[in-house]
Structures are given as C-alpha cells and as structure tokens.
Amino acid sequence: MDYENYMELYEAVYFFNRINCCVDNKLPQLINKEEFKRSKLNESIYKAIIRILVVNNLLDYDGSCFVITNENQEKHRYILDNIINKNQNKHYTEMYDKAVNEFQFFFDNINELEYEIYSRYNFKITFETGKDVVKHVNLANRKVLELGGNSGGLGTALLTQNKDCLYTIVDTKIPCIVGNEFKKSNKLNITLIEGNVFELMLASELYDYIILMNLLHDFDDLKCLNILRNCTKHCDSNTKFLIIEDILTGEFEPKEVIMHGLRLSVECRGGKQRTIEELVSLFLNINYKLEKTIKLNNIHTMLVIGAV
Ligand SMILES: C[S@@+](CC[C@H](N)C(=O)[O-])C[C@H]1O[C@@H](n2cnc3c(N)ncnc32)[C@H](O)[C@@H]1O
C-alpha cells in the first residue's frame, strides 16, 4: 500500500493514536461510554477509524477482538513520523478539534462562496451518479421529490431520460440559486424549493418516489427519523423511497466505500455510514420495508424501499 497517497488513512491512524484505547494491544469492538466521554468523540467516528484501519491491514482481528500487532505498530509509527516530519500536525489537530465539537455540521460552517463552489461541483458529480441510477428506475410520468438534492445534478440526469417526470428538489438557499441557473441552461423542468428538511413545508401533495441521496449519512438516527416522518406526509402506499449512498453491504467493504467514512463523521456530528440492516430498521419506524438492493458503482448502493 502506498501510504503517501492516502490522507484518509493518515487521519485514521492519527485519531486512533490520540484515542489510545488499547489494553495489552487489544481493543474491544466498541469502547465503553466512559472512554467516549473522555475522548469527546462519538461512536460513529470510532467505527469509521476501525473500518479504515482493518481494511488497510493496520489493525488485525483475532476472532474475538481487534489486536494491534508489532507489524501494525511499525506501520503506525511510520505514518505518525511522516506527519511530524512533513509538519502536517496542524491539519490533523484541526480535524480532531472539529471531531470533538458537539455542534459540528459541515453546511453550517462554510461561507456563501464555499457553498456556491460546493454546489457547482456537486452538480457534475451527482449528474454522473444519475447516469447509473437511470439504468434501474423508470420515472416516466412520475412525481418525484428529492430532499437535499443540492443543485440538481441527479435530477437533471433523471429528467433527461424521463422527460414527463415532475421533479421537485428541496435544499437550502445557495444550492437552489445555483440549481436554477443549471435548470435554465439545460432547459429542464425541475422545481427547486428553498426549505428545511427538518421542517418540511410543501403543498400537500403525494409523490410516487422520494429520493434521498447522500443525505441520511450526514445525520444521527433521531434526525434521520425526523426527516423520514416529514416525508410520510407526502407518501401513500404506492410511494417508493430511493436511498442512494455509501451503504455498508457486507463484512468486508471495498476501500472506495469506507475511506471517506471518518471525514464524513467528523464533518457532520452524528453522521455515519450505515449498513443495510441499520437503514432497514430506520424505515421500519415509518412502516416501510426494503424491496430491492442495487449496487450502482464502486461507492454507491441504492435501496428501493416501499410500504409494508
Ligand atoms: C451531503 S450533501 C448531498 C448532496 C447531493 N444529494 C449528493 O448526493 O451529493 C447534503 C445536501 O443536503 C442539503 N442540506 C443539509 N441540511 C439541510 C436542511 N436542513 N434542509 C435542506 N437541505 C439541507 C445540503 O445543502 C446538501 O445539498
């Protein structure tokens, strides 16, 4: 493994060594509540660190718990020395400081220009993912609501293939401004509504599909449930949810999926990558069940979820 090129891996090693919760070179699947209190980190960050270390052979598993071998330790030392030698301590300390901030939420901490740049780039990226999604769903003549759809890259890809689809996006002010620009230049009929997914104020309409792409992983379970309960006001028994994100699908996840999990949970307090089972149990709270799982690409999985 070429360690030099993997900042995420360095970050995981740095965090792991700051938490320093090994006893006799062993550590449990989960550290106890007191340890979390002491470190001021939360469980999702801990799990993300462990996933990254395990998949990169920087931590071993002995069948009952994680162990750090001499060989692992040498690799950790190499990485930590590198951080010091390259004077990169500042970046990692700042990231750790963010991780202990109870109120950290990425989108609250960027300025308007950064939000605009994010939204312009997001369009291109989500448009590409949209090309994978259209292979699997037919949205012709359907009413679709996308929450947190940013500037409409996904919606544009979907509408390009399904022209009679009525597509509504709810996001915050700046993504909607950028999205309206793209909508005009692409001559597509997308409705962008500036709103708050936690206080959803929409005309009382029902939708055939509700899409949440890379939204739930930004929030803890309570906040996700709040979003889902708001959605139910716009659902009937035929409504399908499409959940698209870096869903954990098995015991051994591909590197592409888990490598950004630590940054994700640091940037959004409570945010986390979830397993299919964890998402299924969230949806059971609103009486929806898993109907189909579709692997879209190296990173994204799509769950089709319908009424029980
Ligand atoms: C991680 S981004 C995902 C964007 C896009 N769906 C994607 O897959 O890349 C989360 C999106 O949710 C939006 N967002 C965050 N909090 C929100 C809120 N309370 N109400 C509405 N939109 C919100 C952000 O502006 C951003 O566009």
The ligand as an SDF file (V2000), in Angstrom:
LIG
                    3D

 27 29  0  0  0  0  0  0  0  0999 V2000
  -24.0680   15.6400    1.5900 C   0  0  0  0  0  0  0  0  0  0  0  0
  -24.9820   16.7530    0.6000 S   0  0  0  0  0  0  0  0  0  0  0  0
  -25.6770   15.6920   -0.6240 C   0  0  0  0  0  0  0  0  0  0  0  0
  -25.9580   16.4250   -1.8900 C   0  0  0  0  0  0  0  0  0  0  0  0
  -26.3600   15.5290   -3.0490 C   0  0  0  0  0  0  0  0  0  0  0  0
  -27.6270   14.8960   -2.8120 N   0  0  0  0  0  0  0  0  0  0  0  0
  -25.3110   14.4830   -3.2860 C   0  0  0  0  0  0  0  0  0  0  0  0
  -25.6190   13.3110   -3.3180 O   0  0  0  0  0  0  0  0  0  0  0  0
  -24.1450   14.8390   -3.4420 O   0  0  0  0  0  0  0  0  0  0  0  0
  -26.3590   17.1610    1.6150 C   0  0  0  0  0  0  0  0  0  0  0  0
  -27.3010   18.1670    0.9790 C   0  0  0  0  0  0  0  0  0  0  0  0
  -28.3230   18.4550    1.9210 O   0  0  0  0  0  0  0  0  0  0  0  0
  -28.5010   19.8480    1.9970 C   0  0  0  0  0  0  0  0  0  0  0  0
  -28.9750   20.1330    3.3510 N   0  0  0  0  0  0  0  0  0  0  0  0
  -28.3180   19.9930    4.5030 C   0  0  0  0  0  0  0  0  0  0  0  0
  -29.1020   20.3080    5.5420 N   0  0  0  0  0  0  0  0  0  0  0  0
  -30.3070   20.6560    5.0120 C   0  0  0  0  0  0  0  0  0  0  0  0
  -31.5380   21.0890    5.5820 C   0  0  0  0  0  0  0  0  0  0  0  0
  -31.7050   21.1980    6.9120 N   0  0  0  0  0  0  0  0  0  0  0  0
  -32.5720   21.3330    4.7510 N   0  0  0  0  0  0  0  0  0  0  0  0
  -32.4190   21.2230    3.3980 C   0  0  0  0  0  0  0  0  0  0  0  0
  -31.2830   20.8020    2.8060 N   0  0  0  0  0  0  0  0  0  0  0  0
  -30.2360   20.5290    3.6200 C   0  0  0  0  0  0  0  0  0  0  0  0
  -27.1590   20.4510    1.6730 C   0  0  0  0  0  0  0  0  0  0  0  0
  -27.2590   21.7670    1.1800 O   0  0  0  0  0  0  0  0  0  0  0  0
  -26.6610   19.4930    0.6070 C   0  0  0  0  0  0  0  0  0  0  0  0
  -27.0770   19.8800   -0.6510 O   0  0  0  0  0  0  0  0  0  0  0  0
  1  2  1  0
  2  3  1  0
  2 10  1  0
  3  4  1  0
  4  5  1  0
  5  6  1  0
  5  7  1  0
  7  8  2  0
  7  9  1  0
 10 11  1  0
 11 12  1  0
 11 26  1  0
 12 13  1  0
 13 14  1  0
 13 24  1  0
 14 15  1  0
 14 23  1  0
 15 16  2  0
 16 17  1  0
 17 18  1  0
 17 23  2  0
 18 19  1  0
 18 20  2  0
 20 21  1  0
 21 22  2  0
 22 23  1  0
 24 25  1  0
 24 26  1  0
 26 27  1  0
M  CHG  2   2   1   9  -1
M  END
$$$$
